[in-house]
Amino acid sequence: LLGRITNPQHRADAGFQRTLTQRLTELKEGYREAYLALHARARLGAGEDRRKDALNRDPRLRQLRSLASLEGMPKQQLRDWEDRLLGLRTCFALTPKPQLRPLHPRLGAGGDHPLQGRRRQHPRARRRSWTGSRRRCPAV
């Protein structure tokens, strides 16, 4: 199609225009699906936001906070884990309507889903500086 689109005769052909419109529609749908998948991985939905709140209210976390006041306990690991948990962003605004703007103003395309592995890491969090996580997940 790209080679034929530069030719004015092909562009004037109704069959070519139909084929081109169909292909562009397919590409647009593929882009929309990929974008929605990336958004789902980068932001928390309603159910995941409830899980985040439940993790933050977990009685084991309160116990760990109490233990962190003791000398020799790995306080920084707990703080890092809590910072990452609180830094997770929630978004209920994106809808799958194909005719809306193709870009979401707050999406930061990321890797794994934000809540994936949080329970397993609790409280053995990997070290990540607060400033580094702020750079990767800008405030909205």
C-alpha positions in Angstrom: 0.0 0.0 0.0 2.8 2.5 0.8 4.3 2.2 -2.6 0.9 2.7 -4.3 -0.2 5.6 -2.1 2.4 7.9 -3.7 0.8 7.4 -7.2 -2.0 9.9 -7.9 -3.8 7.4 -10.2 -3.9 4.8 -7.4 -5.1 7.3 -4.9 -8.0 8.3 -7.2 -9.1 4.7 -7.6 -12.2 3.9 -5.5 -11.1 0.3 -4.9 -7.7 1.5 -3.6 -9.4 4.0 -1.4 -11.6 1.3 0.1 -8.6 -0.9 0.7 -6.6 1.9 2.2 -9.5 2.9 4.5 -10.0 -0.7 5.6 -6.3 -1.1 6.3 -6.1 2.2 8.3 -9.2 1.1 10.3 -7.5 -2.2 11.1 -4.3 -0.4 12.2 -6.3 2.0 14.3 -8.1 -0.9 16.1 -4.8 -2.7 16.7 -3.3 0.5 18.1 -6.3 1.0 20.4 -6.1 -2.5 21.7 -2.4 -2.3 22.3 -2.9 1.1 24.1 -5.6 -0.3 26.3 -3.4 -3.3 27.2 -0.5 -1.0 28.1 -2.8 1.2 30.1 -4.2 -1.8 32.0 -0.6 -2.8 32.9 0.5 0.7 34.0 -2.5 1.8 36.0 -4.8 0.3 38.7 -8.4 -0.3 38.0 -11.2 -0.2 40.6 -10.6 -3.8 41.9 -6.9 -3.3 42.0 -7.2 -0.1 43.9 -9.3 -1.9 46.5 -6.5 -4.5 46.8 -3.9 -1.7 47.2 -6.0 -0.2 50.0 -6.4 -3.7 51.6 -2.6 -4.2 51.5 -2.1 -0.8 53.1 -4.5 -1.7 55.9 -3.2 -5.2 56.4 -2.6 -6.0 60.1 0.7 -7.6 59.3 1.9 -4.3 57.9 1.0 -2.6 61.1 3.0 -5.2 63.0 6.0 -4.6 60.7 5.7 -0.9 61.3 5.9 -1.5 65.0 8.9 -3.9 64.5 10.6 -1.3 62.3 11.1 0.9 65.4 13.5 -1.7 66.9 17.2 -1.2 66.4 18.7 -3.4 63.8 15.5 -4.1 61.8 15.6 -3.4 58.0 13.5 -0.2 58.2 14.5 1.1 54.8 13.1 -2.0 53.0 9.7 -1.5 54.6 9.8 2.2 53.7 10.8 1.5 50.1 7.9 -1.1 49.8 5.4 1.4 51.3 6.6 4.2 49.0 6.2 1.9 45.9 2.7 0.8 47.1 1.6 4.4 47.7 3.1 5.5 44.4 0.9 3.2 42.4 -1.5 5.3 40.2 -5.2 4.6 39.8 -7.2 5.5 36.7 -10.8 4.9 36.0 -11.1 7.5 33.3 -10.0 5.6 30.2 -12.8 4.1 28.2 -12.4 1.8 25.2 -14.3 4.1 22.8 -12.3 4.1 19.5 -13.3 7.6 18.4 -11.8 9.4 21.4 -8.4 10.9 21.4 -5.8 8.2 21.0 -3.6 9.4 23.8 -4.2 9.3 27.5 -2.6 12.3 29.2 -1.3 10.4 32.2 -0.1 7.1 30.8 3.4 6.1 31.4 3.9 2.8 29.5 5.5 0.4 31.8 6.5 -3.2 32.2 4.7 -5.5 34.6 1.4 -4.8 36.2 1.9 -2.5 39.2 0.4 -4.8 41.8 2.0 -7.9 40.5 4.3 -9.4 43.1 3.5 -6.9 45.9 2.2 -9.5 48.3 5.2 -11.7 47.7 7.6 -8.8 48.3 5.9 -7.7 51.4 8.1 -6.8 53.4 11.2 -7.8 51.4 11.1 -5.0 48.9 13.8 -4.2 46.4 15.6 -1.0 47.0 14.3 1.9 44.9 14.9 5.5 45.8 12.0 7.8 46.2 13.2 10.3 43.6 13.7 7.5 41.1 10.1 6.2 41.5 8.8 9.8 41.3 10.6 10.3 38.0 9.0 7.1 36.6 5.5 7.8 37.9 4.8 11.5 37.6 2.1 13.1 39.7 -1.2 13.7 38.0 
